[in-house]
Amino acid sequence: MRRPILFAALALAALPAFAADKALVQPQVVSSDEPSLDKQSDPRILAARRYDTFWQTGDPAMARAALAPDFMDRALPPGRPQGIEGPLQASKGFLGAVPDLKVEIPQMIVAGDRVVVHLHFSGHFTGTFKGSQGKGQTVDFIATDIYRIADGRIAENWHLEDNLTFLMQIGVVKL
């Protein structure tokens, strides 16, 4: 019975030492009904912060540290591969469009094996996106992710981005 716990502890110990990295995106507010929650070292929060930092930096090592090897995107957009390769591909495309992307976490909610993250993305469209060349347009939109955490990593993700606002800001969609 102790073997899965030992395996999980060894797997976490083998991850890069991102936990102490001050460069991880810091949530402004963390809510939980767990009175003893350590907001700096809780593995659920660290997995979420690593993944959210990955979106800002595009660092594949950060994504691999945050996501379980069998990671499942439960809101997979058409054309995006399932598993870790999906976010890696999406990040390249998005950071190619908005190289100065900044990710903020206005709030995070931790409950059981779930972490809900309200994200704020901002930057400037100076790259290219689906054939459109940016002209420095301001990008400012939100997203909400629900992560299921297992063994200190994100095993599943349900997400909703305000893509319409993004596409309008970069001039790809006009209403």
BELNOR-V545700 format. One record per pair of residues at least 24 apart in sequence whose C-alpha atoms are under 7 Angstrom apart, sorted by sequence separation. I is the first residue (numbers start at 0). GAP is how many residues later the second one is. D is the distance in whole Angstrom. If there is no record, write none. Layout:
i	gap	d
I	GAP	D
I	GAP	D
This chain:
i	gap	d
24	24	6
99	24	6
118	24	5
140	24	6
23	25	6
97	25	6
117	25	6
118	25	6
140	25	6
23	26	6
97	26	6
117	26	5
18	27	6
24	27	7
97	27	5
116	27	6
117	27	7
138	27	6
24	28	5
59	28	7
96	28	6
97	28	6
116	28	5
23	29	6
96	29	6
97	29	6
115	29	6
116	29	6
96	30	4
115	30	4
138	30	6
95	31	6
96	31	5
114	31	6
115	31	6
137	31	7
95	32	6
96	32	5
113	32	7
114	32	5
136	32	7
57	33	6
113	33	5
114	33	7
136	33	6
57	34	7
113	34	5
112	35	6
113	35	6
54	36	6
112	36	5
133	36	7
112	37	7
55	45	6
124	45	6
55	46	6
55	47	6
15	49	7
14	50	6
43	71	7
27	77	6
28	77	6
29	77	6
30	77	6
31	77	6
26	78	5
27	78	5
28	78	5
29	78	5
30	78	5
31	78	5
24	79	7
25	79	7
26	79	6
27	79	6
28	79	6
29	79	6
30	79	6
31	79	6
26	80	6
26	81	6
73	82	7
70	83	7
71	83	6
72	83	6
73	83	6
74	83	5
70	84	5
71	84	5
72	84	5
73	84	5
74	84	6
67	85	5
69	85	7
70	85	6
71	85	7
72	85	6
66	86	5
67	86	6
65	87	5
66	87	5
67	87	5
65	88	6
66	88	6
43	105	6
46	105	6
46	106	5
46	107	6
43	108	6
42	109	5
11	140	7
7	143	6
